[in-house]
Every structure is written in structure tokens, then in C-alpha cells.
Amino acid sequence: MPVNMLGWELLEEYKKGKRIFSDMHMEFSDLTSANLEGVTVKDSKLNFVLLRMSNLKNCKFVNCEMFCCGFRDADFTNTIFENCKIYYGYFSGSAFDNTKIIKCKLSFCAMFSTTQPDMSTSELFKVFTDASQVTQEDMDAAFNGLMPFVDTLGIEIKSQMQNLMKAVTDKVGIEPSKTSQIAYGEKDAKYAKPLSVYAMMEQMISTYAAKNPYNTKTPYEKSGKNAYKTS
């Protein structure tokens, strides 16, 4: 049976020397700038988890499901994903040096401003390598795909998330009830709109994680893009 784990608990276990995590279920955790080099995560679910700017070198993710996770500017050097489902993954600026994504399923994932990992054995659906590839239809479909999960949240946080989503959709001009078959016409819009939606995803996770009474600051908490680096 999967074990629920909060982000700070995982970091505590890592600090104690644990490197293999299995049958783990983690939701709405912000692990920005975490050092998790060398971990193996198996048979686990990660939903709405941020690992931005984190050290994920030499890691293995096996038989995992990842939904709406942010990996912006993370380091995946020598990391392997095997038989994983990755939906709404944001990998902009991530380092993919000798990274392998083996027999995985990726859907609505963004890999902007980075080299591409080896995904030759994986199933890819709406995996974008440049923001200009994203059409209005793609944006509408991605937005509609998130709504059922927002509807499952508690009343207070659900209201905040809906307000946040409305603010972003008003800003970028997404109309979930309407779709368009053409890409955004202006160059600036091609980049700004998709990036705004992924930024909304990150903000949504951070907001919910901050509201969680158990996600308090811990002694090992760090800040800064290179906080995880070791000598």
C-alpha cells in the first residue's frame, strides 16, 4: 500500500542516508533547490510536486506516475526514467546530460531551452521543445485537463486556485470553451502565453504547499539556485 510522504519528510530521510524510496505517494510539495542526488524512486506517485533547480543527478525513477510536476532548471545528469507516466511535466532549462527516458509515456510536457534526452523508446504526446509550438488548441486542452483535479481540492484552497487560474487565463487570453486550429500569430505571444500557464502551475503548487500546516520550515531548508551544490 502506498505511503503518504511530505516533502520535508523525504528530505529528512535523505539526510539520514536513505536513497531508495518505494510505494510513496507525495502531493503538493515544494522541494525547490533540493539535493536528492543518487535517489531511486520506485512504484510511486508524485502529484503537484516542485523540484525546480534541484540536484537530481544519478537518480532513477522506475514505474512512477508524475502529474503536474515542475522540474525547471533541475539537473538530471545520468538520470534514468523507466516505465513512468509523466503528465504536465515542466522541464524548461533542465540539464539532460546522458539522461534516458525509457519506455515512458509523456503527455503535455514542456522541454524548453534545453537539449533533449533520449526518448526513443517512449510514447510522446504533446511534448513541446519550443514555446512557439504550442497552439491555442493545445492550451485549451491542457487547461481543461487540469480542471478536474482542481475540483477535488478543499473549499478554501480550491477557491484560491480558481482565482489564480482565472487571473492567468484572463492575462493570456485562454478560452477553455473555444479552441483554435492555428498557432498564436505574434512571436511574443507564442512564448509568453505557454510560459504563463506553466508559471501558473508552479505558483499553484507553491501556494497549496504553503497552506499545508505540516509543510513548515525545517533546519535543512535552503534557498538560491545553486543551494544544493556540494563541494
PADRENTOR-410627 format. One record per residue (C-alpha): x, y, z. Coordinates in steps of 0.2 Angstrom, whole numbers, plus 5000, padded with zeros to 4 digits. Example, Ala and Ser with C-alpha at 12.3 -4.5 7.8 and 13.67 -1.06 7.14 Angstrom:
2
506249785039;506849955036;
END
This chain:
231
500050005000;500750174995;501450285010;500950465010;502550575012;502850755014;504250845005;505150885021;505050705027;505850645011;507250775014;507450715032;507650535026;508850585013;509850675026;509950515036;510650425022;509150345014;509250334995;507950214990;506050264991;504650154985;502750144986;502750334990;501350454987;501850634988;500650784984;500850974984;502650984990;503851124986;505651044985;506451194976;508351184976;508351014985;509850904984;509250724980;510750664970;510850474968;509050434974;507950294967;506150314967;505050164963;503250124961;502750294967;501550444963;502150624963;500650744960;500950934960;502750924966;504051054963;505851004961;506451164952;508351204952;508651034961;510150914960;509350754953;511050684946;511250504945;509450464950;508250334945;506350344943;505550174940;503750134937;503150304944;501750424940;502050604939;500650734937;500950924936;502750924942;503951064939;505751024936;506351194929;508251214929;508451044938;510050944934;509650764928;511450724923;511550524921;509750504927;508550374921;506650374920;506050204916;504250144913;503550304920;502050414916;502450594916;500950714913;501150904913;502950904917;503951064915;505751034911;506251204905;508051234906;508451064914;510150984911;509950824902;511750754901;511650574897;509850564903;508750424897;506950414897;506550234894;504850164889;503950304897;502350394892;502450584892;500950704889;500850894889;502750914894;503751064890;505651044887;506051224883;507851294882;508751134884;509450984875;508350834873;508650674882;508550504874;506650474872;506750354858;505850214866;504550314874;502750374869;502650564867;501050664866;501150854865;502950864871;503551034866;505351084864;504951264860;503551384866;503151434849;502551254845;501051274857;499451314849;497851394856;497051214855;498451144865;498251274878;496351244879;496651064881;497951074894;496851194904;495351084903;496450934909;496951024925;495151074930;494550904936;496050904949;495751074955;493951024958;494450894970;495351024982;494651084998;493551234998;494751375003;496251314993;495051274978;494451454978;496151524978;496751414964;495251454954;495551644956;497451614952;496951514936;495651654931;496951784933;498151694922;496851644909;496251824908;498051884906;498551764892;496851754884;496451574885;494551524882;494351344888;492651334879;493451384862;494851314853;495851374838;496751274825;498151404822;499651454832;499751624841;500051754827;501351864836;503051804841;503051874858;501351794861;501951624856;503151624870;502351724883;500651634884;501351454886;502651514899;501251604909;500251444910;501751344916;502151484928;500351474935;500651284938;502151324948;501351464958;499851344961;500851214969;501851334979;500351414986;499551254991;501151184999;501251345009;499551325015;499851145021;500151165040;501351025040;502451105027;503451215040;505251275038;506551145043;508351165048;508951105031;507951225021;509051315008;508751454995;509551504979;509851424963;511451334967;511051294985;511151114983;512851114976;514151024986;516051044987;
END
